[in-house]
Amino acid sequence: MKTIELMDTTLRDGEQTTGVSFNDAEKLAIARLLLEEVKVNRIEVASARVSDGELKAVKRLTKWAEKHNCLECIEVLGFVDGTTSLDWIEEAGGKVLNLLTKGSLRHLTGQLRKTKEEHLADIKKVIAEAEKRDIKVNVYLEDWSNGMLNSPDYVEFMVDGISRTSVCRIMLPDTLGILNPDQTFEFCRAMTQKFPETHFDYHAHNDYDLSVANVYYAIKAGVKGIHTTVNGLGERAGNAPLASIIGVMNDHLKVENTIDESKLTKISRMVETFSGVRIPANKPLTGENVFTQCSGVHADGDNKDNLYFNTLMPERFGRVRRYALGKTSGKANIKKNLEDLGIELGPEDMKKVTKRVIELGDKKENVTPEDLPYIISDVLKTERVDNRIKLKNYHLAIVQGLKPVATVSLQINKDVFNETSVGDGQYDAFMKALWRIYDKLGKEHPVLTDYWVSIPPGGKTDALVETVITWDYKNQEFKTRGLDADQTEAAIKATMKMLNIIENKENGVVINGKS
């Protein structure tokens, strides 16, 4: 058993994802969550000399870190440029330099046009100057993977020279993501056996979708630290994703680490929001579908003896198991969802509802668990849903140069309430008018956590739009769906479903014989 150190570089290498840029407030929020709740050991937050905005962001981070006694957990990438990077890091309040050096002979001769002796001498000068300033140094060997493939003697020369200095860690990047697991094990093993006293980090890229497998073998080979990014952000195909690495470390390698698994979903969603890069639905551990069973056979097996569970239990990651509704659903899937809603159906009614769900799935329509009462009402021709809240009418106005305006007339039981509000968009204006009514009545309202729109391809302007909105109400998450030719209308339909679901639950309305 050994402890593996985790360095997350979402704020530096992850920010090199095309189109991704974090402002200083976002960087601080991500840094705090990574260090205080997820409990990674270190974070790399920026590259020196990039911009004034980056300098401002790092100053804000180091000021916070100093107050919370974790300043040495904040690392900044710098260059072999005399004192320039050190001056920048010192001005930013940083105490750790991750020094980017050349890890392959080709990079050295092609970019720097120096000898290996000259490059090592330049590196030692930066390290010596950092010592004078009380700045710790880790060293990246850029393009180390190609170095091991094509110039291993050069790599050994550099590692030998650097390891004799005060450097804390030597970091081995597969810069272009070219290694396979066998090569990763062989090359990392060569490092750890020749230099057993040196702390090596491994930095994977995912160009061949092998980053997690390569990390697995790097740890097997004896490296002491791993670099990750949240959601696998990074240049090209990205870096090794934090959540996947923790799953592999805990369940397959059984190595000690400091990470709190239950916070991985939280950090993934925060980074998704700030980066604008959505988490793929099938992303391991953090994706929408990873703890969702679609097959009716699987739901039946889980009903009988949890036959389709594995060690990746959703509760470990702050998630819950779900059973999807669609064309592959069976009665077992629907029964699972009805149980959560407190609804019971007889055998014949269950057959009818199952048939309708499958029909909707064939039409490629999403069906959420919250849609089931409406489907039951439609199929069985009964009043299964008590719409205590009704939208009497509304008016949306948008004028160039002015913010959109919404006027809403809402009936709650027998009382009618009217409000008007402006917003950043038509739906935003509608929601603000709605919440004005709720606030006056002292009614709690949920938080919109995700808004997903599906428009069929083909460019038809009259195509139906499907809007699925995710809500959080009293720490419970649920989804509602609206379908209409107009996107705003679809969203409003989904919103009205949400209001009635909450109203019925809050008032203990009897649905299908159960309260």
C-alpha positions as CSV (number, residue, x, y, z in Angstrom):
1,M,0.0,0.0,0.0
2,K,1.3,3.4,-1.0
3,T,-0.1,6.9,-1.1
4,I,-0.4,8.6,-4.5
5,E,-0.2,12.4,-4.7
6,L,-2.8,14.0,-7.0
7,M,-2.0,17.3,-8.8
8,D,-4.9,18.7,-10.7
9,T,-4.1,21.1,-13.6
10,T,-7.6,22.0,-14.7
11,L,-6.8,25.7,-14.2
12,R,-3.7,25.6,-16.3
13,D,-3.6,22.7,-18.8
14,G,-7.4,22.3,-18.7
15,E,-7.7,25.9,-19.7
16,Q,-5.9,25.1,-22.9
17,T,-9.0,23.4,-24.1
18,T,-10.2,25.2,-27.2
19,G,-12.6,28.0,-26.3
20,V,-12.2,27.6,-22.5
21,S,-11.2,30.5,-20.3
22,F,-11.8,30.9,-16.6
23,N,-12.0,34.4,-15.0
24,D,-10.4,35.1,-11.6
25,A,-13.7,34.4,-9.6
26,E,-14.2,31.1,-11.4
27,K,-10.6,30.1,-10.8
28,L,-10.9,30.8,-7.1
29,A,-14.2,28.9,-6.8
30,I,-12.7,25.8,-8.6
31,A,-9.5,26.0,-6.6
32,R,-11.3,26.2,-3.3
33,L,-13.5,23.2,-4.1
34,L,-10.6,21.2,-5.3
35,L,-8.4,21.8,-2.3
36,E,-11.0,22.1,0.5
37,E,-13.7,19.6,-0.5
38,V,-12.3,17.2,-3.2
39,K,-9.0,17.3,-1.3
40,V,-6.5,17.1,-4.1
41,N,-2.9,17.6,-2.9
42,R,-1.8,20.3,-5.3
43,I,-3.3,22.4,-8.1
44,E,-1.5,24.0,-11.1
45,V,-3.3,27.3,-11.7
46,A,-1.6,29.3,-14.5
47,S,1.3,29.8,-16.8
48,A,3.6,32.7,-16.0
49,R,3.7,35.7,-18.3
50,V,0.4,34.9,-20.1
51,S,-1.6,38.1,-19.4
52,D,-2.5,40.8,-16.9
53,G,-5.8,39.0,-16.3
54,E,-3.9,35.8,-15.4
55,L,-1.6,37.7,-13.0
56,K,-4.7,39.2,-11.3
57,A,-6.3,35.7,-11.0
58,V,-3.1,34.1,-9.5
59,K,-2.8,37.0,-7.0
60,R,-6.3,36.4,-5.8
61,L,-5.7,32.7,-5.5
62,T,-2.4,33.0,-3.6
63,K,-3.9,35.6,-1.2
64,W,-6.7,33.2,-0.4
65,A,-4.3,30.2,-0.1
66,E,-2.0,32.1,2.3
67,K,-4.9,32.8,4.6
68,H,-5.8,29.1,4.5
69,N,-2.3,27.7,5.0
70,C,-2.1,26.0,1.6
71,L,0.1,28.4,-0.4
72,E,2.5,25.6,-1.3
73,C,-0.4,23.7,-2.9
74,I,-0.6,26.4,-5.6
75,E,1.7,25.9,-8.5
76,V,2.5,28.0,-11.6
77,L,4.1,26.9,-14.8
78,G,7.2,28.8,-15.7
79,F,10.1,28.8,-18.2
80,V,13.8,28.6,-18.5
81,D,14.1,32.3,-19.0
82,G,16.5,33.6,-16.4
83,T,14.5,35.5,-13.8
84,T,11.5,36.5,-15.9
85,S,9.1,33.7,-14.9
86,L,10.4,33.9,-11.3
87,D,9.7,37.7,-11.2
88,W,6.1,37.0,-12.4
89,I,5.5,34.3,-9.9
90,E,7.0,36.3,-7.1
91,E,4.8,39.3,-8.0
92,A,1.7,37.0,-8.0
93,G,2.6,35.8,-4.5
94,G,3.4,32.2,-5.7
95,K,5.7,29.9,-3.9
96,V,6.0,26.9,-6.3
97,L,7.4,27.0,-9.9
98,N,6.7,24.1,-12.3
99,L,9.7,24.6,-14.6
100,L,9.1,23.6,-18.2
101,T,12.3,22.0,-19.7
102,K,13.0,19.9,-22.7
103,G,12.5,16.2,-22.3
104,S,13.5,15.1,-25.8
105,L,16.7,15.8,-27.8
106,R,14.5,16.7,-30.8
107,H,12.7,19.4,-28.8
108,L,16.0,20.7,-27.5
109,T,17.8,21.0,-30.8
110,G,14.7,22.0,-32.8
111,Q,13.5,24.8,-30.5
112,L,16.4,25.9,-28.3
113,R,19.3,25.0,-30.6
114,K,21.5,24.3,-27.6
115,T,23.5,21.4,-26.3
116,K,22.2,19.3,-23.4
117,E,25.0,20.7,-21.2
118,E,23.9,24.2,-22.0
119,H,20.3,23.5,-21.3
120,L,21.0,21.8,-18.0
121,A,23.2,24.7,-16.9
122,D,20.4,27.2,-17.7
123,I,18.0,25.1,-15.7
124,K,20.3,25.0,-12.7
125,K,20.6,28.8,-12.8
126,V,16.8,29.1,-12.5
127,I,16.7,26.6,-9.7
128,A,19.5,28.4,-7.8
129,E,17.7,31.8,-8.2
130,A,14.4,30.2,-7.0
131,E,16.2,29.0,-3.9
132,K,17.3,32.5,-3.1
133,R,13.7,33.7,-3.4
134,D,12.3,30.8,-1.3
135,I,10.4,29.4,-4.2
136,K,10.2,25.6,-4.6
137,V,10.7,24.0,-8.0
138,N,9.3,21.0,-9.8
139,V,10.5,20.2,-13.3
140,Y,8.5,19.2,-16.3
141,L,10.4,17.2,-19.0
142,E,8.3,18.3,-21.9
143,D,8.0,15.6,-24.6
144,W,9.5,13.1,-22.2
145,S,7.6,10.2,-24.0
146,N,9.2,11.0,-27.3
147,G,12.5,11.4,-25.5
148,M,12.2,7.9,-24.1
149,L,11.3,6.5,-27.5
150,N,14.1,8.3,-29.5
151,S,16.7,9.7,-27.2
152,P,16.7,7.8,-23.9
153,D,20.4,8.7,-23.1
154,Y,19.4,12.4,-23.3
155,V,16.5,11.8,-20.9
156,E,18.8,9.9,-18.4
157,F,21.4,12.7,-18.6
158,M,18.7,15.4,-17.8
159,V,17.1,13.4,-15.0
160,D,20.5,12.6,-13.4
161,G,21.5,16.3,-13.5
162,I,18.2,17.7,-12.2
163,S,17.8,15.1,-9.5
164,R,21.1,16.3,-8.0
165,T,19.6,19.7,-7.4
166,S,17.0,20.9,-4.8
167,V,14.1,20.1,-7.1
168,C,11.1,18.5,-5.3
169,R,9.6,16.5,-8.2
170,I,10.4,15.6,-11.7
171,M,7.3,15.4,-13.9
172,L,7.1,13.0,-16.8
173,P,4.6,14.2,-19.5
174,D,3.3,12.2,-22.4
175,T,3.0,15.6,-24.1
176,L,1.5,14.4,-27.4
177,G,-0.4,11.5,-25.9
178,I,1.5,8.9,-27.9
179,L,2.2,6.1,-25.4
180,N,0.4,2.9,-24.9
181,P,0.2,1.1,-21.4
182,D,3.1,-1.2,-22.1
183,Q,5.4,1.7,-23.1
184,T,4.2,3.8,-20.1
185,F,5.1,1.0,-17.7
186,E,8.4,0.3,-19.3
187,F,9.5,4.0,-19.4
188,C,8.2,4.9,-15.9
189,R,9.8,1.8,-14.5
190,A,13.1,2.8,-16.0
191,M,12.9,6.1,-14.2
192,T,11.9,4.8,-10.8
193,Q,14.5,2.0,-10.9
194,K,17.4,4.2,-12.0
195,F,16.5,7.0,-9.7
196,P,14.7,5.4,-6.7
197,E,15.0,8.5,-4.4
198,T,13.4,10.8,-6.9
199,H,9.7,11.8,-6.7
200,F,8.3,11.3,-10.2
201,D,4.9,12.6,-11.4
202,Y,3.2,11.2,-14.5
203,H,1.2,13.5,-16.8
204,A,-1.0,11.8,-19.4
205,H,-2.8,13.0,-22.5
206,N,-5.7,11.3,-24.1
207,D,-5.1,11.4,-27.8
208,Y,-5.6,7.6,-28.2
209,D,-8.1,7.4,-25.3
210,L,-5.4,5.6,-23.2
211,S,-4.8,8.2,-20.5
212,V,-6.5,6.3,-17.7
213,A,-4.9,3.0,-18.7
214,N,-1.5,4.7,-18.9
215,V,-1.9,6.3,-15.5
216,Y,-2.8,2.8,-14.2
217,Y,0.5,1.4,-15.5
218,A,2.5,4.5,-14.4
219,I,1.4,3.8,-10.8
220,K,2.2,0.1,-11.2
221,A,5.6,1.2,-12.3
222,G,6.2,3.2,-9.1
223,V,5.5,6.9,-9.8
224,K,4.5,8.8,-6.8
225,G,2.2,11.5,-8.3
226,I,-0.4,11.7,-11.0
227,H,-1.7,14.8,-12.9
228,T,-5.4,15.1,-13.8
229,T,-8.0,17.6,-15.0
230,V,-11.7,17.8,-14.1
231,N,-13.8,16.2,-16.8
232,G,-10.5,15.5,-18.7
233,L,-10.2,19.0,-20.1
234,G,-7.0,19.8,-21.9
235,E,-5.4,20.4,-25.3
236,R,-6.6,18.2,-28.2
237,A,-8.3,15.2,-26.7
238,G,-7.6,16.4,-23.2
239,N,-5.9,15.0,-20.1
240,A,-6.5,12.1,-17.7
241,P,-10.0,12.8,-16.0
242,L,-9.9,13.2,-12.2
243,A,-13.0,11.1,-11.5
244,S,-11.9,8.1,-13.6
245,I,-8.5,8.1,-12.1
246,I,-9.9,8.0,-8.6
247,G,-12.2,5.2,-9.5
248,V,-9.3,3.1,-10.9
249,M,-7.0,4.0,-8.0
250,N,-9.5,3.0,-5.3
251,D,-11.1,0.0,-6.9
252,H,-8.3,-1.6,-9.0
253,L,-5.0,-0.4,-7.7
254,K,-6.1,-0.1,-4.0
255,V,-3.6,2.8,-3.4
256,E,-4.1,5.4,-0.7
257,N,-5.1,8.9,-1.7
258,T,-6.7,11.9,-0.1
259,I,-9.6,12.4,-2.4
260,D,-13.2,12.6,-1.2
261,E,-15.2,10.7,-3.8
262,S,-18.5,12.2,-2.8
263,K,-17.4,15.6,-4.1
264,L,-16.4,14.5,-7.6
265,T,-19.8,15.1,-9.1
266,K,-20.0,18.5,-7.6
267,I,-16.6,19.6,-9.0
268,S,-17.4,18.1,-12.4
269,R,-20.6,20.0,-12.7
270,M,-19.0,23.3,-11.6
271,V,-16.3,23.0,-14.2
272,E,-18.9,22.0,-16.8
273,T,-20.8,25.2,-16.0
274,F,-17.7,27.5,-16.0
275,S,-16.0,25.9,-19.0
276,G,-19.1,25.6,-21.2
277,V,-17.9,22.1,-22.2
278,R,-20.7,19.6,-21.4
279,I,-20.0,16.3,-19.7
280,P,-20.8,13.5,-22.2
281,A,-23.8,11.5,-21.1
282,N,-21.7,8.3,-21.2
283,K,-18.7,9.8,-19.3
284,P,-17.6,7.3,-16.6
285,L,-18.6,8.2,-13.0
286,T,-19.8,11.8,-13.8
287,G,-21.9,11.4,-16.9
288,E,-25.7,11.5,-16.9
289,N,-26.1,7.9,-17.9
290,V,-23.4,6.1,-15.9
291,F,-25.8,5.0,-13.1
292,T,-28.8,4.6,-15.3
293,Q,-30.1,1.2,-16.4
294,C,-32.0,1.2,-19.7
295,S,-32.7,-2.5,-20.3
296,G,-35.9,-3.9,-18.7
297,V,-33.9,-7.2,-18.1
298,H,-31.5,-5.2,-15.9
299,A,-34.2,-3.5,-13.9
300,D,-35.8,-6.9,-13.4
301,G,-32.5,-8.4,-12.2
302,D,-32.0,-5.5,-9.8
303,N,-35.5,-5.9,-8.4
304,K,-34.8,-9.6,-7.6
305,D,-31.2,-9.5,-6.3
306,N,-29.3,-6.4,-7.4
307,L,-27.9,-8.5,-10.2
308,Y,-26.6,-5.6,-12.3
309,F,-24.8,-3.7,-9.5
310,N,-21.0,-3.3,-9.6
311,T,-18.6,-1.8,-7.1
312,L,-19.2,1.7,-8.6
313,M,-22.2,2.4,-6.4
314,P,-23.7,5.8,-7.2
315,E,-23.9,6.8,-3.5
316,R,-20.1,6.9,-3.4
317,F,-20.2,9.8,-5.8
318,G,-23.3,11.7,-4.5
319,R,-25.5,10.1,-7.2
320,V,-28.5,7.8,-7.3
321,R,-29.4,4.8,-9.5
322,R,-32.0,5.5,-12.1
323,Y,-34.0,3.4,-14.5
324,A,-34.5,4.9,-18.0
325,L,-37.8,5.1,-19.8
326,G,-37.8,4.5,-23.5
327,K,-38.2,1.8,-26.2
328,T,-36.0,-0.7,-24.3
329,S,-37.9,-0.3,-21.1
330,G,-39.8,-3.2,-19.6
331,K,-42.4,-3.3,-16.9
332,A,-39.6,-3.5,-14.3
333,N,-38.2,-0.1,-15.4
334,I,-41.6,1.5,-15.2
335,K,-42.4,-0.2,-11.9
336,K,-39.1,1.2,-10.4
337,N,-40.0,4.7,-11.4
338,L,-43.7,4.4,-10.3
339,E,-42.5,3.2,-6.8
340,D,-40.4,6.4,-6.5
341,L,-43.5,8.5,-7.4
342,G,-45.8,6.5,-5.0
343,I,-48.0,5.2,-7.8
344,E,-49.4,1.7,-8.1
345,L,-51.0,0.2,-11.2
346,G,-52.7,-3.1,-11.9
347,P,-51.3,-5.6,-14.4
348,E,-53.5,-4.5,-17.3
349,D,-52.9,-0.8,-16.7
350,M,-49.2,-1.5,-16.4
351,K,-49.2,-3.1,-19.9
352,K,-50.9,-0.1,-21.4
353,V,-48.5,2.4,-19.8
354,T,-45.5,0.3,-20.8
355,K,-46.8,0.2,-24.4
356,R,-47.1,4.0,-24.5
357,V,-43.6,4.6,-23.1
358,I,-42.2,2.2,-25.8
359,E,-44.1,4.1,-28.5
360,L,-42.7,7.4,-27.3
361,G,-39.2,5.9,-27.3
362,D,-39.7,4.7,-30.9
363,K,-40.4,8.3,-31.8
364,K,-37.1,9.4,-30.2
365,E,-38.9,11.3,-27.5
366,N,-37.3,11.6,-24.1
367,V,-39.5,10.4,-21.2
368,T,-38.7,11.5,-17.7
369,P,-40.0,9.8,-14.5
370,E,-42.0,13.0,-13.9
371,D,-43.8,12.5,-17.2
372,L,-45.3,9.2,-16.0
373,P,-48.4,10.7,-14.2
374,Y,-49.2,12.6,-17.4
375,I,-48.8,9.5,-19.5
376,I,-51.0,7.5,-17.2
377,S,-53.7,10.2,-17.4
378,D,-53.6,10.1,-21.2
379,V,-53.5,6.3,-21.6
380,L,-56.0,5.4,-18.9
381,K,-58.3,8.4,-19.5
382,T,-58.3,9.3,-15.9
383,E,-57.5,12.4,-13.9
384,R,-54.2,11.2,-12.5
385,V,-52.6,14.6,-12.3
386,D,-54.1,17.4,-10.2
387,N,-53.1,20.6,-12.0
388,R,-53.6,22.9,-9.0
389,I,-51.5,25.6,-10.7
390,K,-52.6,26.8,-14.1
391,L,-51.2,29.4,-16.5
392,K,-54.2,31.6,-17.3
393,N,-52.3,33.6,-19.9
394,Y,-49.0,35.3,-20.5
395,H,-47.6,37.9,-22.8
396,L,-43.9,38.1,-24.0
397,A,-42.5,41.1,-25.7
398,I,-39.1,41.6,-27.2
399,V,-37.9,44.9,-28.8
400,Q,-34.5,45.6,-30.3
401,G,-32.3,47.5,-27.8
402,L,-34.6,46.7,-24.8
403,K,-34.7,43.8,-22.4
404,P,-37.6,41.3,-23.0
405,V,-40.7,41.8,-20.9
406,A,-43.1,39.1,-19.6
407,T,-46.6,39.5,-18.0
408,V,-47.9,36.4,-16.4
409,S,-51.4,35.5,-15.0
410,L,-51.2,32.4,-12.8
411,Q,-54.1,30.6,-11.1
412,I,-53.3,28.7,-7.9
413,N,-56.4,26.8,-6.9
414,K,-59.1,29.4,-7.3
415,D,-57.0,32.5,-6.8
416,V,-55.5,34.4,-9.8
417,F,-52.2,36.4,-9.5
418,N,-50.6,38.8,-12.1
419,E,-47.0,40.0,-12.3
420,T,-44.7,41.6,-14.9
421,S,-40.9,41.5,-15.1
422,V,-38.0,42.1,-17.4
423,G,-35.2,39.5,-18.0
424,D,-32.1,38.7,-20.1
425,G,-34.3,36.6,-22.4
426,Q,-38.0,35.8,-22.8
427,Y,-37.9,32.7,-20.7
428,D,-35.8,34.5,-18.0
429,A,-38.4,37.3,-18.0
430,F,-41.2,34.8,-17.6
431,M,-39.5,33.0,-14.7
432,K,-38.8,36.3,-12.9
433,A,-42.5,37.3,-13.2
434,L,-43.4,33.8,-11.9
435,W,-41.1,34.0,-8.9
436,R,-42.4,37.4,-8.0
437,I,-45.8,35.8,-7.5
438,Y,-44.2,33.0,-5.5
439,D,-42.2,35.4,-3.4
440,K,-45.3,37.5,-2.5
441,L,-47.0,34.3,-1.4
442,G,-44.0,33.1,0.6
443,K,-43.7,30.0,-1.5
444,E,-40.3,28.3,-2.0
445,H,-39.2,27.8,-5.5
446,P,-36.7,25.4,-7.0
447,V,-33.3,26.1,-8.6
448,L,-32.9,25.5,-12.3
449,T,-29.7,23.4,-12.6
450,D,-29.7,22.4,-16.3
451,Y,-31.6,23.4,-19.5
452,W,-31.3,21.1,-22.5
453,V,-32.9,21.8,-25.8
454,S,-33.2,19.2,-28.6
455,I,-34.0,20.4,-32.2
456,P,-34.3,17.8,-34.9
457,P,-31.7,18.2,-37.7
458,G,-32.7,19.4,-41.2
459,G,-33.1,23.1,-40.8
460,K,-37.0,23.2,-40.7
461,T,-38.2,26.3,-38.8
462,D,-41.5,24.6,-37.8
463,A,-39.9,21.5,-36.2
464,L,-40.9,20.5,-32.7
465,V,-38.5,21.6,-30.0
466,E,-38.0,19.4,-26.9
467,T,-36.9,21.2,-23.8
468,V,-35.8,19.1,-20.7
469,I,-35.1,21.2,-17.6
470,T,-33.4,19.8,-14.5
471,W,-34.6,21.3,-11.2
472,D,-33.3,21.1,-7.6
473,Y,-35.9,21.4,-4.9
474,K,-34.9,20.8,-1.2
475,N,-31.8,18.8,-2.3
476,Q,-33.9,16.6,-4.6
477,E,-33.2,16.6,-8.3
478,F,-35.9,16.0,-11.0
479,K,-36.5,16.7,-14.6
480,T,-39.5,18.0,-16.6
481,R,-40.1,18.0,-20.3
482,G,-41.9,20.3,-22.7
483,L,-42.6,19.8,-26.4
484,D,-43.6,22.7,-28.8
485,A,-42.7,24.3,-32.1
486,D,-41.5,27.3,-30.1
487,Q,-38.5,26.8,-27.7
488,T,-39.8,29.3,-25.1
489,E,-43.3,27.6,-25.2
490,A,-41.6,24.2,-24.7
491,A,-39.7,25.6,-21.7
492,I,-42.9,27.1,-20.2
493,K,-44.7,23.8,-20.5
494,A,-41.8,22.0,-18.7
495,T,-41.9,24.7,-16.0
496,M,-45.7,24.3,-15.4
497,K,-45.2,20.6,-15.0
498,M,-42.5,21.3,-12.4
499,L,-44.8,23.7,-10.4
500,N,-47.6,21.1,-10.2
501,I,-45.3,18.3,-9.2
502,I,-44.0,20.3,-6.3
503,E,-47.5,21.7,-5.4
504,N,-48.9,18.1,-5.3
505,K,-46.1,16.9,-3.1
506,E,-46.2,19.8,-0.7
507,N,-50.0,19.4,-0.3
508,G,-50.0,15.7,0.0
509,V,-52.4,15.3,-2.9
510,V,-53.6,11.7,-3.4
511,I,-52.4,10.2,-6.7
512,N,-53.6,6.8,-7.7
513,G,-54.7,5.9,-4.2
514,K,-51.4,6.9,-2.5
515,S,-50.4,10.2,-0.9
